[in-house]
Amino acid sequence: MNRIKINDTLEFSQIIYGMWRLADGENNGIKSVKDKINLCLEQGITTFDQADIYGDYSAEEMFGLALKEDQSLRNKIEIVTKCGIVAPCGKYADVPVKYYDTSKKHIDASVNSSLKNMNIDHIDMLLIHRPDPYMDHNETGHALDALIKSGKVGAVGVSNLKPYDWELFQSGMVNKLYTNQMNYLCNLSMLFQMEMLLFIKKMHRQLWHGRH
């Protein structure tokens, strides 16, 4: 399996195992989760993608129970997780509507919850899950910088941001944004797809020049 260098201290496997559906169905006990992890490792897949909202806010805990039972697994894998979505399910069942929260208070609480749920002492990469129309990019950026400084988070990125969102977000940070995890579906509008492709082309050009 090829490896992708993110920075000087972090590499991901080229294929990342997404855990969105980890809590679905009946076959989601500790043994089943451990089997999934080990099958991935046998194929060279070492990077696992989580989010606090996955499984109605239960998937991280399921993953964590497997890591707690076999503590040797943590040193063999990289963990990505996401935060920023508050939806009326699981621990937020009482909220009336879904919304996005990228405040320092919410990000800090989400990271602490993720660390506890997954039985780990740091997150290799944290992503802001969705663009927040009410985001204060300076507050959010400072919160992420502080989490990196604390050692709770190794690196940060975003999910589903357009180029101008990325640039605004980055302007509020000292540390670098490394990734933009994007939805690419056949039923997305052509305009949105073109914007995403232009973003990929732009970032690839910047990375290429940065290596020479």
N, C-alpha and C positions, 0 to 999 in steps of 0.2 A: 504494500500500500504506500503510495506516495505521501509525503508529508508537506504541509504548507507552513512556512515560517511566518508567524504573526509578528513577533518582535524578537529581541535577543534572548528572551527567557521562555517563550511560549511557541509551541508548534501544535498544529491540528492535523489529524488524519484527513486525507483529501475527501473521503466520504464521512459524513457526520450522521450519527443515528438520532433521529428525532423521536422524542418521547411524548408527543402530543396525545397519542392514543394509549398510553401505558395503563391507564385506569379503566379502559373499556373492557367489557366482557367479564367473564368469571375467572379466566386464567391469568390473574394478576397478583398472585401471592409472592412471597419472598423468593421461593425456589424458582418460579417462572421468571421473575425479574433478573435474578442472578444468572439463569440460563441464557437470557437475552444478552446480558453484558458479556458473558464468556464467549458466546457465539460470535459476537462482534469482535472481541479481542483476537479470536482465532483467525479472523479474516483481516486483521490489521486496522480495524476501526476502533479508535481509542477515544474519540471525541463524542460527547453526548449532549444533546440539545434539550434543555428543559425550559419551563416558564412557570412562574408561580400560579398562573391561572389554569394550567393544563390539568385535566381531570377534575374540573370545578374546584381547583385549589387542593387537589389531593395527590397529584402525580409525583411531586417532589418528595413527599413523605414516603410513598411506596418505594421510590428509588433509594431513599435514605435508609430504609429498613434493610435493604439488601446490602448496602455499603456498611452498615453497622454490624451485620452478621459476618461479613467477610471483609475485614478492614484492610486486607492486602490489596483489594481492588482499587482503592483510592489512588495509590501511587502509580497505577497503570493507565489512568484515564485523565481526560481533560473535561471539565464541566462548564457548559455555557448555560446560563439561565437568564430570564427576562422578567421585567416588572413594569408597572405603570398602568395596567388595566384593572379597573374596579368594576366587576359585573355582579348582578344580583343572583349569586349562587355560592355554595360553600360557605366560607367564613364571612362573605359579604352578602349573604342571603337577604338581609334586611334593607339593603340600599334599593331605592325605587327604580333607578335607571342605571344603565351602563355609562361609565365615563372614564376619562383618562386622568391620571394624577402623577405628575412628574415633580411634585414638591419635594424638598429635602426631607421633610418629615415622613412622607410616604415611602420614598426610596430607601431611607435608613431602616424603617420598620420592615420593608419587604426583604431587604438583604439579610437582616438579622433573622427573620422568619425562615428564609431559604437556607441559611447556614444551619439553623436548628433542625429543620425538616429533613435535610439531606445528611445530617450528622457529619458535617465537614467544617474545617476551620477557615477555608477561603474558597472563593469562586474564581475560576480561571478567567472567565470573561462574563461581564454583565452587559446586557443589552436593554435599552429603553424600547419597550415593545411596540408602541404606536406613536405617531405624531400627536402631540397634545396641543390643541389650538390655544390653550391658555398658559402654555409653558413660559416660565421666566428662564430664558436660556442661561443667564448668569447664575441664578440660584441652583438650577439643575446641574450645570457644569461644575460649580463649586462643590456640590454634594458628591459628585462622582470623583472629582479630584481628591476629596477628603477620604473617600472609601479606598482609593488606591493607596494613598499615604498610610492609611491604617493597616493595610495588609489584608483586609477582608476581601478585596477584589484585585485581581491581577491586571486586567485590562478591560476596556469598555468599548462598546459600540452601540449601534442603533438597529432598528428594524423598520422597514417600510418608509424611510424618509426620502423625500425628493431632494435634488441637489441644493436648492436654496435653503431647505430645512437643515441639511447637513452643515452647510457653511455657517449659518446662524448659530447652530448648536456648538460647533467647533470653536467659534469666536469667544464663547463663554468659558472655555476650558484651558488649563495649562497642559494636561496630558492629551495625547492623540486619540482620536476615534479611529478604531482599526477596521471595523466591519459595518456593513449595512445589509442585514438579512432581509431579502425581499421576497414577497409573494409574486410568483409568476404563474398565472393561470390563463387558460385559453379564453376564458370569458371576460378577462380584463379589457378595458377600452384600449384601442390602438394608441391613443395619445399617451395614456399612462405607461404602456409598454415601451413606447419610444423614449419617454422621459427616463425610464429606468435603464434602457440600453445606453442612452447618452451618458448617464451617470456612471455606468460601468466603464464605458470607454474613457471618460475623463479621469476616473480614479486609476484605471490601469496605466494611463499615460503618466500620471503623477508618480505612481509607484515605480514604473520603469525608469523614469529620469532620476528618481531618488536612489536607484541602485547603481548608477553609473557616474 
